[in-house]
Amino acid sequence: MARTPRRYARFSITGLAVAALVMATASPALADAIDGEWCGPSGQRLAIDGPKIVTPGGNAITGNYSRHAFSYRVPANEPGAGTNVSMVLINEHNLELTRSQSPPAQGGQPERWRRCKFTS
């Protein structure tokens, strides 16, 4: 069966429509992991790289890492020494940090931290 110009035109239009739909719904790949640099609500900073963390006090230590969560015990030479800190990734740009022995003024509520730099 020979292909007619009309059939080619239909395939071309369909192909262009599919390509346009794919491009319109595509989004940039974003990091789906807790790794990266994080900024706290009071100007604190920390950095997570797998099981390694640089704490807000500047100590490079090892903690408990999973792709979407991290926890560690605050080192002896930092404020809040011995406190357990747990973080859970909320979305690509935010995490919740909870301290097991939060000061009464904070009421033990989770703190919202944001990425210092977006990863794309």
Phi and psi in degrees as GROMACS dihedral restraints (atoms count N, CA, C in turn):
[ dihedral_restraints ]
;  ai    aj    ak    al  type     phi  dphi    fc
    3     4     5     6     1   -80.0    20    10
    4     5     6     7     1   143.4    20    10
    6     7     8     9     1   -86.0    20    10
    7     8     9    10     1   136.8    20    10
    9    10    11    12     1   -99.0    20    10
   10    11    12    13     1   159.1    20    10
   12    13    14    15     1   -57.3    20    10
   13    14    15    16     1   -33.9    20    10
   15    16    17    18     1   -64.3    20    10
   16    17    18    19     1   -40.7    20    10
   18    19    20    21     1   -65.2    20    10
   19    20    21    22     1   -41.9    20    10
   21    22    23    24     1   -60.3    20    10
   22    23    24    25     1   -42.5    20    10
   24    25    26    27     1   -62.2    20    10
   25    26    27    28     1   -40.7    20    10
   27    28    29    30     1   -64.4    20    10
   28    29    30    31     1   -43.9    20    10
   30    31    32    33     1   -64.6    20    10
   31    32    33    34     1   -38.9    20    10
   33    34    35    36     1   -64.7    20    10
   34    35    36    37     1   -44.1    20    10
   36    37    38    39     1   -66.1    20    10
   37    38    39    40     1   -42.1    20    10
   39    40    41    42     1   -62.6    20    10
   40    41    42    43     1   -44.6    20    10
   42    43    44    45     1   -61.3    20    10
   43    44    45    46     1   -42.8    20    10
   45    46    47    48     1   -65.4    20    10
   46    47    48    49     1   -39.1    20    10
   48    49    50    51     1   -64.3    20    10
   49    50    51    52     1   -43.1    20    10
   51    52    53    54     1   -64.2    20    10
   52    53    54    55     1   -44.9    20    10
   54    55    56    57     1   -61.2    20    10
   55    56    57    58     1   -42.1    20    10
   57    58    59    60     1   -64.3    20    10
   58    59    60    61     1   -40.1    20    10
   60    61    62    63     1   -64.3    20    10
   61    62    63    64     1   -44.2    20    10
   63    64    65    66     1   -62.1    20    10
   64    65    66    67     1   -44.9    20    10
   66    67    68    69     1   -67.3    20    10
   67    68    69    70     1   -35.1    20    10
   69    70    71    72     1   -70.4    20    10
   70    71    72    73     1   -31.7    20    10
   72    73    74    75     1   -95.5    20    10
   73    74    75    76     1    -8.0    20    10
   75    76    77    78     1   -73.0    20    10
   76    77    78    79     1   143.0    20    10
   78    79    80    81     1  -131.0    20    10
   79    80    81    82     1   158.3    20    10
   81    82    83    84     1   -65.8    20    10
   82    83    84    85     1   147.0    20    10
   84    85    86    87     1   -72.3    20    10
   85    86    87    88     1   127.3    20    10
   87    88    89    90     1  -111.9    20    10
   88    89    90    91     1   152.0    20    10
   90    91    92    93     1   -63.7    20    10
   91    92    93    94     1   129.4    20    10
   93    94    95    96     1  -112.7    20    10
   94    95    96    97     1    53.1    20    10
   96    97    98    99     1  -149.6    20    10
   97    98    99   100     1   158.2    20    10
   99   100   101   102     1   -77.3    20    10
  100   101   102   103     1   -11.8    20    10
  102   103   104   105     1   -57.9    20    10
  103   104   105   106     1   144.2    20    10
  105   106   107   108     1   134.5    20    10
  106   107   108   109     1  -173.0    20    10
  108   109   110   111     1   -98.2    20    10
  109   110   111   112     1   132.9    20    10
  111   112   113   114     1  -123.7    20    10
  112   113   114   115     1   141.2    20    10
  114   115   116   117     1  -115.0    20    10
  115   116   117   118     1   129.7    20    10
  117   118   119   120     1   -88.6    20    10
  118   119   120   121     1   171.0    20    10
  120   121   122   123     1   -66.9    20    10
  121   122   123   124     1   -20.0    20    10
  123   124   125   126     1  -110.2    20    10
  124   125   126   127     1    21.2    20    10
  126   127   128   129     1    89.3    20    10
  127   128   129   130     1     3.1    20    10
  129   130   131   132     1   -69.8    20    10
  130   131   132   133     1   158.0    20    10
  132   133   134   135     1  -137.5    20    10
  133   134   135   136     1   147.3    20    10
  135   136   137   138     1  -146.6    20    10
  136   137   138   139     1   160.6    20    10
  138   139   140   141     1  -135.8    20    10
  139   140   141   142     1   131.2    20    10
  141   142   143   144     1  -115.6    20    10
  142   143   144   145     1   133.1    20    10
  144   145   146   147     1  -140.4    20    10
  145   146   147   148     1    91.6    20    10
  147   148   149   150     1    63.3    20    10
  148   149   150   151     1  -133.4    20    10
  150   151   152   153     1   -78.9    20    10
  151   152   153   154     1    -2.7    20    10
  153   154   155   156     1   -94.1    20    10
  154   155   156   157     1   143.0    20    10
  156   157   158   159     1  -139.9    20    10
  157   158   159   160     1   142.6    20    10
  159   160   161   162     1  -104.0    20    10
  160   161   162   163     1   113.8    20    10
  162   163   164   165     1   -73.5    20    10
  163   164   165   166     1   167.3    20    10
  165   166   167   168     1   -57.7    20    10
  166   167   168   169     1   -24.8    20    10
  168   169   170   171     1   -84.6    20    10
  169   170   171   172     1    -0.9    20    10
  171   172   173   174     1    91.4    20    10
  172   173   174   175     1     5.3    20    10
  174   175   176   177     1   -84.5    20    10
  175   176   177   178     1   134.8    20    10
  177   178   179   180     1   -94.5    20    10
  178   179   180   181     1   110.7    20    10
  180   181   182   183     1  -133.7    20    10
  181   182   183   184     1   178.1    20    10
  183   184   185   186     1  -111.8    20    10
  184   185   186   187     1   140.1    20    10
  186   187   188   189     1  -129.8    20    10
  187   188   189   190     1  -165.6    20    10
  189   190   191   192     1   -98.6    20    10
  190   191   192   193     1   114.0    20    10
  192   193   194   195     1  -111.9    20    10
  193   194   195   196     1   136.3    20    10
  195   196   197   198     1  -136.6    20    10
  196   197   198   199     1   166.6    20    10
  198   199   200   201     1   -55.7    20    10
  199   200   201   202     1   -33.4    20    10
  201   202   203   204     1  -117.9    20    10
  202   203   204   205     1     9.5    20    10
  204   205   206   207     1  -151.9    20    10
  205   206   207   208     1   157.7    20    10
  207   208   209   210     1  -153.6    20    10
  208   209   210   211     1   143.9    20    10
  210   211   212   213     1  -144.3    20    10
  211   212   213   214     1   153.7    20    10
  213   214   215   216     1  -159.4    20    10
  214   215   216   217     1   166.2    20    10
  216   217   218   219     1  -103.7    20    10
  217   218   219   220     1   131.4    20    10
  219   220   221   222     1   -62.2    20    10
  220   221   222   223     1   128.2    20    10
  222   223   224   225     1   -62.0    20    10
  223   224   225   226     1   159.1    20    10
  225   226   227   228     1   -60.6    20    10
  226   227   228   229     1   -29.5    20    10
  228   229   230   231     1   -92.9    20    10
  229   230   231   232     1    17.2    20    10
  231   232   233   234     1  -120.0    20    10
  232   233   234   235     1   154.5    20    10
  234   235   236   237     1   -57.6    20    10
  235   236   237   238     1   138.2    20    10
  237   238   239   240     1    80.5    20    10
  238   239   240   241     1    22.7    20    10
  240   241   242   243     1   -48.6    20    10
  241   242   243   244     1   135.9    20    10
  243   244   245   246     1    87.2    20    10
  244   245   246   247     1   -10.4    20    10
  246   247   248   249     1   -70.5    20    10
  247   248   249   250     1   139.5    20    10
  249   250   251   252     1   -86.3    20    10
  250   251   252   253     1   130.8    20    10
  252   253   254   255     1  -115.4    20    10
  253   254   255   256     1   128.0    20    10
  255   256   257   258     1  -122.5    20    10
  256   257   258   259     1   137.4    20    10
  258   259   260   261     1  -128.3    20    10
  259   260   261   262     1   140.4    20    10
  261   262   263   264     1  -130.9    20    10
  262   263   264   265     1   130.5    20    10
  264   265   266   267     1   -70.2    20    10
  265   266   267   268     1   123.4    20    10
  267   268   269   270     1   -89.3    20    10
  268   269   270   271     1   -46.2    20    10
  270   271   272   273     1  -155.7    20    10
  271   272   273   274     1  -170.6    20    10
  273   274   275   276     1   -59.5    20    10
  274   275   276   277     1   -26.3    20    10
  276   277   278   279     1  -116.6    20    10
  277   278   279   280     1    -3.7    20    10
  279   280   281   282     1  -139.1    20    10
  280   281   282   283     1   147.4    20    10
  282   283   284   285     1  -136.6    20    10
  283   284   285   286     1   160.7    20    10
  285   286   287   288     1  -109.1    20    10
  286   287   288   289     1   128.6    20    10
  288   289   290   291     1  -111.6    20    10
  289   290   291   292     1   129.7    20    10
  291   292   293   294     1  -125.4    20    10
  292   293   294   295     1   134.2    20    10
  294   295   296   297     1  -105.4    20    10
  295   296   297   298     1   135.5    20    10
  297   298   299   300     1   -71.3    20    10
  298   299   300   301     1   -22.3    20    10
  300   301   302   303     1  -125.7    20    10
  301   302   303   304     1    54.6    20    10
  303   304   305   306     1   -61.5    20    10
  304   305   306   307     1   147.9    20    10
  306   307   308   309     1   -60.4    20    10
  307   308   309   310     1   148.2    20    10
  309   310   311   312     1   -54.6    20    10
  310   311   312   313     1   -31.6    20    10
  312   313   314   315     1   -62.3    20    10
  313   314   315   316     1   -29.1    20    10
  315   316   317   318     1   -91.3    20    10
  316   317   318   319     1   -12.6    20    10
  318   319   320   321     1    63.0    20    10
  319   320   321   322     1    19.4    20    10
  321   322   323   324     1    69.6    20    10
  322   323   324   325     1    14.2    20    10
  324   325   326   327     1   -75.6    20    10
  325   326   327   328     1   146.8    20    10
  327   328   329   330     1   -62.5    20    10
  328   329   330   331     1   146.3    20    10
  330   331   332   333     1   -99.8    20    10
  331   332   333   334     1   140.8    20    10
  333   334   335   336     1   -92.5    20    10
  334   335   336   337     1   119.2    20    10
  336   337   338   339     1  -109.6    20    10
  337   338   339   340     1   153.0    20    10
  339   340   341   342     1  -125.4    20    10
  340   341   342   343     1   158.0    20    10
  342   343   344   345     1   -65.0    20    10
  343   344   345   346     1   135.2    20    10
  345   346   347   348     1   -71.6    20    10
  346   347   348   349     1   -36.2    20    10
  348   349   350   351     1  -131.4    20    10
  349   350   351   352     1   133.9    20    10
  351   352   353   354     1   -75.6    20    10
  352   353   354   355     1   141.4    20    10
  354   355   356   357     1  -105.1    20    10
  355   356   357   358     1   129.0    20    10
